């Protein structure tokens, strides 16, 4: 097992280098120089200062040298300083925003699993029933629904018209004066809409996937054996079939990480949530290059970490993977 | 003869699938809107300040916006934008994905290992982050949007085509083509590729739906298709401010996105089932 994890970690190294290379290329695609925004927009800046900035960001050196230097700083987790007026370290800015985004995404995954798994199972065992057909239609509508549109409509309906839920931020104005229980419920109320919206897109995909997994497993011989030896149907479905149908879900969870992180830009912007997505959007709007590069790399690393966790979880859950020659 | 039989069989299976037919009708209708309707509609930029924010009525079926422009007319014109973005973006993604996957799968071995590593790397990026970064650094023109959606969307197709090529290249007809002296390029594109294209068709149809959604999300964030060109995404965001008083401004463009994406998804799934009856439900 340890060897398997070690091997997987080694395989991540070329991926990490590739990620940094692509991030670097993307940023350098832009016309002009990263310091233009600071200098050209500001008439007070002297040519001298401009030159100093160029030196500071090594803009006078060839691309490859700059990449090497940047990579060296990345190795010690130094993403540089933000171009924004606060000039804070990108690392600090990202790290303080990260927990909110991760929390919302974890909650969203939880909602997805709790709803999609039972939905998929029932749709599979009652194949072609009215329930199955209506969930299929709902799934397709869910796939096609623009999440930001749904968010807008729900905000208007629940937040503005009926005033049931708060529509922006994650804390109320009087948050500081609340007791611990009050604080918990305050944050919880603020999170309901964002979590539901970010879960919504994945819900359709996961229930569909669960259904087809279940159908595939039910068709296999060992299910026939279980039925033939007279096991009650609940045990056949709930134990023998379910365990096998759940396994591939782990991989899909790992694969859905980039989509969830990417989606956070949209719902964090809509609901004004101070997370990584909103930070990135603001950074993009201000052309804050160090920040954009930092978040791009961090987003990819998070995805890589998600995939690694999924693979390890799969190996723990499925002895066939653990003991296959390829993994040793 | 067999080809004709297979085609008839394919069409027959498509027509039997009620959901696929629905999807096809929606897609055809959107084509109709995009190509024909603009000739019958008025100018989407026609401003009529006396009719600002009027609710749906017989004169303006879907109401008017804050400049008195007819929402229905703008949605019809927006259909052209959505269609254009969807097709061009997925066209780019398909050409890259098919070529890349074909080369990796055909040559196999080390070439394949290195080429597929790049795919793994690209798949690590949250696509939306990558798109956002590039669009913001260049400028949010419709062409940049199509190109960047295409450049970030080819990996899935490349993986599929590669898998097809890995199995197809072992078949006898490839050996035969090689024996008669066919060059690698000829074998790849003339002999193997036609057999490997059907999964691409499915992925491309579903991809168009994804591209339309991505464009609308970008427009929604204000870095997609720029006003006054009407796109469903930027109409939707324009209506955000007046959602409480003039719901039709955001509601109908959203419906247009929903229905169109639904259409492509249903059609794509239908094509998949018809191509491979074993998967059919």
Interface residues (C-beta under 8 A of the other chain):
Chain A: X14 X15 X18 X19 X22 X26 X27 X29 X30 X31 X127 X128 X140 X141 X143 X144 X145 X146 X148 X149 X152 X153 X155 X156 X160 X161 X258 X259 X261 X262 X263 X265 X266 X269 X280 X281 X284 X285 X287 X292 X295 X296 X299 X300 X303 X304 X307
Chain B: X19 X117 X118 X120 X121 X122 X123 X124 X125 X126 X127 X128 X129 X130 X132 X133 X134 X136 X137 X138 X209 X213 X216 X217 X220 X221 X223 X236 X240 X243 X244 X247 X250 X251 X254 X257 X258 X259 X261 X262 X265 X266 X281
